[in-house]
Amino acid sequence: MQVVQWYPGHMAKALRLMKEKLDLIEIVFEIVDARIPFSSSNPYVAEIVKNKPKVVLLNKEDKASKEMTKKWIAYFKENGIYAISINSLNGDGIERIVKTAKLVLKEKRLKDNQKGIKEKAIRALIVGIPNVGKSTLINRLSKRKATKVGDRPGITKSEQWVKVGKELELLDTPGVLWNKFEDPKVGYHLALTGAIKDDILPIDDVVIYGINYFLEHKKETLYSRYSLEDVEDPIEILDMIGLKRGAKRGKEIDYNRVYQIFLKDLRQGHLGKVTFDSV
């Protein structure tokens, strides 16, 4: 797979805004997709906020392997970073966000108190790639429709401050991708989970990569979903899915429909809990 270039203008602007606003914030919440904690973490953002305390929020925990999520949280801990798993859709785990931020900032707040600096609401920058659930989380935290929400990458286009009770103020910024994916796996993982638009990478390559992943790691889940048995070739599997689901154009398999069937099943959790990134 070739190196993929992808860098809309509003994302470049968002990175500039982060740099400009960094002095206003105490802590960074980086929201990542629990299925792809590495692939959904923007290295440019890490570079910009490297000197700020950070909490990693592994969102969509309900779609990821519980075992792998625990391993990722342990990995972050080993590297001196607090991480918690959450589900922004139903609110699972979000009550720990402010508690964790207070824990991370405890020493700083104690020093501030000794200097006579009055304690104020925590001012946090929340960052994440498109379609990772950032807007949904902010709306749930603030208990109102503070931001636009959708299942398309790139819904948030501008920065905004959002109050969360009396204890937290969030600076939201647009979802930001980096300018190229050097590692083919990162691009495939982003595409499979819907973090990038389906026309960014060749959809046939993305789906075949996904099917090969399931053949290697979750074969029984794949077989069960599509009533398959004793087949190892990805193209044959696509043909069988097309036949069983009626995805045909005349006598020929309509592969574009088959690709959409597979991607929809994966993204909606019909292929079980899966974590593509390994620790």
C-alpha positions in Angstrom: 0.0 0.0 0.0 1.3 3.5 -0.9 1.8 6.2 1.7 -1.6 8.0 1.9 -1.8 11.8 1.9 -4.9 13.2 3.7 -4.9 16.6 5.3 -8.0 18.9 5.0 -7.4 22.6 5.7 -9.5 22.8 8.8 -7.3 20.1 10.4 -4.1 22.1 9.8 -5.9 25.1 11.4 -6.9 23.0 14.4 -3.3 22.1 15.1 -2.4 25.8 15.1 -5.2 26.6 17.5 -4.0 23.9 19.9 -0.6 25.5 20.0 -2.1 28.9 20.6 -4.5 27.8 23.4 -2.0 25.5 25.2 -1.2 28.0 27.9 -4.9 28.2 28.9 -5.3 24.6 29.7 -4.0 22.4 32.6 -4.6 18.9 31.2 -5.2 17.1 27.9 -7.9 14.4 27.4 -7.0 12.4 24.3 -9.9 10.3 23.2 -9.0 7.2 21.1 -10.9 4.3 19.7 -10.5 1.3 22.0 -10.3 -0.9 19.0 -7.3 1.0 17.6 -5.6 2.8 20.6 -2.4 3.3 18.6 -3.8 3.9 15.1 -6.2 6.5 16.4 -3.7 8.5 18.4 -2.4 11.5 16.4 1.5 11.7 16.7 1.3 15.5 15.8 -1.0 16.1 18.8 1.3 14.2 21.1 4.2 16.4 19.9 2.2 19.6 20.6 0.9 18.7 24.1 3.9 16.7 25.3 4.6 18.8 28.3 1.0 18.8 29.5 -0.5 16.1 31.8 -2.6 13.8 29.8 -5.4 11.2 30.3 -6.2 8.8 27.5 -9.9 7.9 27.1 -10.4 4.6 25.3 -13.8 5.1 23.8 -16.2 2.6 22.3 -15.1 0.0 24.9 -18.2 -2.0 24.1 -16.8 -2.8 20.6 -13.3 -3.7 21.7 -11.9 -6.8 23.3 -12.0 -6.4 27.1 -8.8 -8.4 27.5 -7.0 -6.1 25.0 -8.4 -3.0 26.5 -7.0 -4.0 29.9 -3.6 -4.6 28.3 -3.7 -1.2 26.7 -4.5 0.5 30.0 -1.6 -1.4 31.6 0.6 -0.3 28.7 -0.2 3.4 29.2 0.3 3.0 33.0 3.8 1.6 32.4 4.5 4.6 30.3 3.4 7.1 33.0 0.0 7.9 31.4 -3.4 7.5 33.0 -5.9 5.7 30.8 -9.6 4.7 31.3 -12.1 2.9 29.1 -15.4 4.6 28.4 -18.5 4.4 26.3 -19.6 7.9 25.3 -22.9 6.6 23.9 -24.3 5.2 27.1 -22.1 7.0 29.6 -20.2 4.0 31.0 -17.0 5.1 32.7 -17.4 8.8 32.1 -17.9 9.6 35.8 -14.2 8.6 36.2 -12.9 11.4 33.9 -13.0 14.3 36.3 -11.8 12.0 39.2 -8.9 10.9 37.1 -8.0 14.5 36.1 -8.1 15.5 39.7 -5.7 12.7 40.6 -3.3 13.6 37.8 -3.4 17.3 38.8 -3.3 16.7 42.6 0.4 17.6 43.1 0.0 20.7 40.9 -3.1 21.9 42.6 -1.5 21.4 46.0 1.5 23.6 45.0 -1.0 26.2 43.6 -2.8 26.1 46.9 0.4 26.7 48.9 1.1 29.7 46.7 -2.3 31.1 47.5 -3.7 30.4 44.1 -7.5 29.8 44.4 -8.7 26.5 42.9 -10.8 27.0 39.8 -12.5 24.6 37.4 -10.1 22.3 35.6 -9.5 23.7 32.1 -8.9 20.8 29.7 -8.2 20.4 26.0 -10.0 17.5 24.5 -8.5 16.1 21.3 -9.2 13.1 19.0 -9.4 12.0 15.4 -12.6 12.3 13.5 -15.5 10.0 14.3 -13.9 8.8 17.5 -16.9 9.9 19.6 -15.5 13.2 21.0 -18.7 15.2 20.3 -20.9 12.5 21.8 -18.8 12.5 24.9 -18.8 16.2 25.4 -22.6 16.3 25.0 -23.0 13.6 27.6 -20.6 15.2 30.0 -22.3 18.6 29.7 -25.8 17.0 29.7 -26.9 19.0 26.7 -26.4 19.2 23.0 -23.2 21.3 23.1 -21.7 20.1 19.8 -22.9 18.6 16.6 -22.9 14.8 16.5 -22.8 12.5 13.5 -21.3 9.2 12.2 -19.3 11.0 9.5 -15.7 12.0 10.0 -15.1 15.7 10.5 -18.3 17.0 12.0 -16.7 19.5 14.4 -15.2 22.3 12.3 -14.2 25.0 14.9 -13.0 25.3 18.5 -15.4 25.9 21.4 -15.4 26.0 25.2 -17.9 23.8 27.0 -18.7 23.9 30.7 -19.1 20.6 32.5 -20.7 21.5 35.9 -18.5 23.6 38.2 -15.5 21.3 38.0 -14.5 21.2 34.4 -14.2 23.4 31.3 -13.4 21.7 28.0 -11.8 23.2 25.0 -13.1 21.2 22.0 -11.3 21.3 18.7 -12.0 19.6 15.3 -10.9 16.0 14.9 -7.4 16.0 13.5 -5.7 13.5 11.4 -2.0 13.6 10.5 -0.8 14.4 6.9 0.2 10.8 5.9 0.0 7.3 7.1 3.4 5.8 6.8 2.4 2.4 8.2 -0.2 0.6 6.0 -1.8 -1.0 9.0 -2.6 2.3 10.5 -4.5 3.4 7.4 -6.4 0.1 7.2 -7.4 0.2 10.9 -8.6 3.8 10.5 -10.6 2.8 7.4 -12.1 -0.3 8.9 -13.4 1.5 12.0 -14.8 4.4 9.9 -12.3 7.1 11.2 -11.6 8.1 7.6 -14.0 8.3 4.7 -14.4 5.2 2.7 -13.1 6.8 -0.4 -9.6 7.7 1.1 -8.2 4.2 0.6 -9.1 1.5 -2.0 -12.1 -0.1 -0.3 -11.3 -3.6 -1.7 -7.9 -3.5 -0.1 -9.4 -2.4 3.2 -12.0 -5.2 3.3 -9.6 -7.9 2.2 -7.3 -6.8 5.0 -10.2 -7.0 7.4 -11.2 -10.5 6.3 -7.6 -11.7 6.5 -7.5 -10.3 10.1 -10.6 -12.2 11.0 -9.3 -15.4 9.4 -6.1 -15.1 11.5 -7.6 -14.0 14.8 -11.4 -14.5 14.9 -12.2 -17.1 12.2 -15.2 -18.6 14.0 -16.8 -15.2 14.4 -16.5 -14.6 10.6 -17.7 -18.1 9.8 -20.7 -17.8 12.1 -21.8 -14.4 10.9 -21.8 -15.4 7.2 -22.5 -19.2 7.6 -19.2 -20.2 6.1 -17.0 -23.2 6.6 -13.7 -24.5 5.3 -12.8 -21.5 3.3 -9.6 -19.5 3.6 -9.4 -17.4 0.5 -10.7 -13.8 1.0 -12.1 -13.6 -2.5 -14.0 -16.8 -2.1 -15.4 -15.5 1.2 -16.5 -12.3 -0.6 -18.2 -14.4 -3.2 -20.0 -16.5 -0.6 -21.1 -13.4 1.4 -22.5 -12.0 -1.9 -24.4 -15.2 -2.7 -25.8 -15.6 0.8 -26.8 -11.9 1.1 -28.1 -11.5 -2.4 -25.5 -9.0 -3.4 -25.6 -9.6 -7.1 -25.9 -7.6 -10.3 -27.4 -10.0 -12.7 -25.4 -13.2 -12.5 -22.3 -11.4 -11.1 -21.3 -10.7 -7.5 -21.7 -7.0 -6.7 -18.5 -6.5 -4.7 -19.2 -2.9 -3.8 -22.4 -4.1 -2.0 -20.4 -6.9 -0.3 -17.8 -4.5 0.9 -20.5 -2.3 2.5 -22.1 -5.4 4.1 -18.8 -6.4 5.7 -17.9 -2.8 6.9 -21.4 -2.2 8.3 -21.3 -5.5 10.2 -17.9 -4.7 11.6 -18.6 -1.1 12.6 -22.0 -2.0 14.2 -20.5 -4.8 16.3 -22.1 -7.7 14.4 -18.7 -9.3 14.1 -18.1 -9.2 17.8 -15.7 -7.3 20.0 -12.4 -6.7 18.2 -9.2 -4.8 18.8 -7.0 -4.4 15.8 -4.0 -2.8 17.5 -1.9 -5.1 19.6 0.2 -3.9 22.5 
